[in-house]
Amino acid sequence: MMKEPTIKKVAYGIAMAIAIIIVHFINARVYAMPPIFALFLAIFVTYLGIVLINKSNNFDQTISRTKYNLINTVVVLVLFIAYFKISG
């Protein structure tokens, strides 16, 4: 059985999505990076986001599974739309 969802778990996903969007924007519009460098940059930006999330105690609140799934769906849709808007 899965543990109760928390805002922290959602924030981790948002941090990863932001990292992917930032790296893709830089790669597509600013500087064409080698893929391995883009991967490391995405990991680094995600790591910074996770460190900031872990420093705050506000993210330890539990949320309903429905709200958790809805927020994750919105994050994935925003990531999908942003990826193709940046590419286009």
C-alpha positions in Angstrom: 0.0 0.0 0.0 1.2 3.5 -0.9 1.9 6.1 1.8 -0.4 9.1 2.0 0.5 11.7 -0.6 2.1 14.9 0.6 2.7 18.3 -0.9 6.4 17.5 -0.8 6.0 14.7 -3.3 4.1 17.0 -5.7 6.8 19.7 -5.2 9.5 17.2 -6.2 7.6 16.5 -9.5 7.2 20.3 -10.1 10.9 20.8 -9.4 11.8 18.2 -12.0 9.4 19.6 -14.5 10.8 23.1 -14.0 14.3 21.7 -14.5 13.3 20.0 -17.7 11.6 23.1 -19.1 14.6 25.4 -18.2 17.1 23.0 -19.8 15.0 22.5 -22.9 14.6 26.3 -23.3 18.3 26.9 -22.9 19.1 24.0 -25.3 16.5 25.1 -27.9 16.7 28.9 -27.8 20.0 30.0 -26.2 22.8 27.4 -26.6 22.7 24.0 -28.2 24.3 21.8 -25.5 25.7 18.3 -25.9 23.1 15.9 -24.6 25.2 14.7 -21.6 25.7 18.3 -20.5 21.9 18.9 -20.8 21.3 15.8 -18.7 23.7 16.9 -16.0 22.3 20.4 -16.0 18.8 19.0 -15.6 19.9 16.8 -12.7 21.7 19.8 -11.0 18.6 22.1 -11.3 16.4 19.3 -10.0 18.8 18.8 -7.1 18.7 22.5 -6.2 14.9 22.4 -6.2 14.8 19.3 -4.0 17.3 20.9 -1.5 15.1 24.1 -1.3 12.0 21.9 -0.8 13.6 19.9 2.0 14.6 23.1 3.8 11.0 24.1 4.2 8.6 22.3 6.6 5.6 23.7 4.8 5.6 20.8 2.3 5.0 18.0 4.8 1.2 18.4 4.8 -0.8 15.5 3.5 -3.3 15.9 0.7 -6.0 13.7 -0.7 -5.2 11.2 -3.4 -7.6 12.9 -5.8 -5.9 16.3 -5.3 -2.5 14.6 -5.7 -3.5 13.0 -9.0 -5.1 16.2 -10.3 -2.0 18.3 -9.5 0.3 15.7 -11.1 -1.9 15.7 -14.2 -1.7 19.5 -14.5 2.1 19.4 -14.1 2.4 16.8 -16.9 0.1 18.8 -19.2 2.1 22.0 -18.5 5.3 20.1 -19.1 4.0 18.7 -22.4 2.7 22.0 -23.6 5.8 24.0 -22.6 8.1 21.4 -24.3 6.3 21.8 -27.7 5.9 25.6 -27.4 9.6 25.9 -26.8 10.4 23.6 -29.7 8.1 25.3 -32.1 
